[in-house]
Amino acid sequence: QRLLLHILNQAQSLGFRVLVLAAGHYPLIDHARAAASIFHQQRRFGSDYGRPKAIPWVFTGYELVRDLYPDAGDHAGFWETSLLMALEPGLVDLSRLPEDESTVPGVISNRPIKESNREFGEEAVGNIVERALAQIRDRLDHPDKYRGHGLKF
């Protein structure tokens, strides 16, 4: 959390107006939100060297597309494997999965891992990026909506 807060402050000093932390591992979202909240409280009023204060935003990709993919956000299952197949296909070899997927430790998924596919992953990544860009654009265009108390980061 302290490292993230330091990074946010450094990015602010470089003139960034929106600071985006995308948590690639779901449990880290709470640490990122805590850092963003502290940063927001430090930076809420005034300006930094004549520039408006930066707006922090924290997310995990699946949050943005739960309406499109209700099973999004699994652990080592269909969702994450499909995303990895889209982003780093050389890291996935479905042929190495055992016949009985229930024997694979750490998997939390509502769909069989063997159904994972690059096409689905590419579609999901595209939708995540599209929605993330819309959120960022809204923060750039309407910064006052994202300054105040009780905001979700």
ZIFENQUI-V102029 format. One record per pair of residues at least 4 apart in sequence whose ideal C-beta (glycine too) atoms are under 6 Angstrom apart, sorted by the first residue. I is the first residue (numbers start at 1). J is the second residue. Records with the same first field share a line. If there is no record, write none. Layout:
BEGIN
I->J + J
END
This chain:
BEGIN
1->31 + 34 + 35
4->32 + 35
5->35 + 38 + 39
8->19 + 39 + 56
11->16 + 19
12->48 + 54
15->51
16->54
17->54
18->55 + 136 + 139 + 140
19->54 + 56
20->57
21->32 + 58
23->28 + 29 + 32 + 60
26->60
28->32
29->60
32->58
33->58 + 153
36->56 + 58 + 153
37->153
39->43 + 56
40->44 + 56
43->53
47->51 + 52
55->139 + 143 + 146
56->153
58->153
59->63
61->128
62->72 + 73
64->128 + 131
65->69 + 72 + 127 + 128
66->72
68->127
71->110
72->79
74->79 + 80 + 108 + 109
75->108
76->80 + 106 + 107
77->107 + 109 + 113
78->109 + 111 + 113 + 115 + 116
81->113 + 116
82->116 + 117 + 120 + 121
83->121
84->88 + 91 + 92
85->89 + 92 + 118 + 121
86->118 + 121 + 122 + 125
94->114
97->113 + 114
98->103
101->112 + 113
111->115
137->141
138->142
139->146
END
